[in-house]
């Protein structure tokens, strides 16, 4: 077998120790790898590179297209970018996959039957990182959900479920509140689900879905969700399965893939031969499957299960009466290597026979052209006078094209006309200009309106055009409207 080029980063804190143990294990298991090493993380940050990664490292990643990454430390304080977020977005790693499995009775858990895979959208949502301080009192973060971004992650979840013999795919959103953004995610999920009649599908509102996941995780199989929910709930799922320290993760793109543990660099444990390498090792197993070395992946994974079963445990999962021997990082790796070729007797052996070597087919549905018409504008103001009725009297005198003042909201709640005196208002106001019949206006009309408002002494923060797509309004009404 030809050796597969991969890029390896030893990381910070416990990273070098767990990476060395991981590489020792997978190479002993038969992995055929041509390893390129790069430096990322704290040293790179402190050298003056705020991204934490050098241009030469990007060249390696784009050449090998496979990245096995140990945890890194991001220095505290402003000015340092999240390397994980940067890597995911720069390399188009749209799917974050985190299997969360219980290993009872060898690892303590309240959910011994748990076997859930979280599939998290990795590039969009609130993690787009678009934030603005708009007034002295109000900060904005934009939540971006796109149809192609959603379709890619939803199709990946269904393809993953089919490839690995899963039975059901569940979607979590909060579309009862965020009807446009999470509403799109849910709608695309429903559309794609129809193409997979062999798989069950269901949708949960994320709050009750999260409660159900924490209480009865065996009710779920593959769960797909937008970025923020997926980030939070994959950690929750890993912890209730037994330990965040046992969970591996992969970040999949159309060309490049990154594999890692989901835990951090734990600098307090660095250099003490204490850390559990299992999370990174299981990430490496996912890497081996991804590059078509499924036999080695299976051999390593089963040897690791046998080691757990034999009670050879690091300090974080060691338990008197269950564990037989407390070992360090290096010794744990040696124990897994010693069991290479063995199968667990009580835990279920893994098989990657169906994984195959072909990448998932994640196609995008072509979208028909849409007739877009501008029918109004939301004009956001910074105004320290907290009387919405006074502001409304001033703003209703401004008109342009088919637009007149329709309402004023503060933090999304309608405060004019007919607002409540009990509603708390900040210095951040949204003034909506349109007409009830959604007649079209031009951008020249919008500029004319802004000119009138500015000349009257008001401070405009931003504007958002109100549009119809094929005659349908595609903007929120505003709470209380």
Buried (B, 14 or more C-beta within 10 A) or exposed (E): EEEBBBBBBBBBBBBBBBBBBBBBBBBBBBBBBEBBEBBBBBEBBEEEBEBBBBEEBBEBBEEBBBBBBBBBBBEEEEEBBBBBBBBBBBBBBBBBBBBBBBBBBBBBBEBBEBBBBBBBBBBBBBBBEEEEEBBEEBEBEEBBBBBEBBBBBBBBBBBBBBBBEBEBBBBBBBBEEBEEBBBBBBBBBEBBBEEBEEBBBBBBBBEEBBEBBBEEBEBBBBBBBBBBBBBBBBBBBBBBBBBBBBBBBBBBBBEBBBBBBBBBBBBEBBEEBBBBBBBBBBBBBBBBBBBBBBBBBBBBBBBBBBBBBBBBBBBBBBEEEBBEEBBBBBBBBBBBBBBBEBBBEEBEEBEBEEBEEEEBEBEEEEEEEEEEBBBBBBBBBBBEEBEBBEBBEBBBEBBBBBBBBBBBBBBEBBBBEEBEEEBEBBBBBBBBBBBEEBEBBEEEBBEBBBEBBEEEEBEBBEBEBBBBEEEEBEBBEBEBE
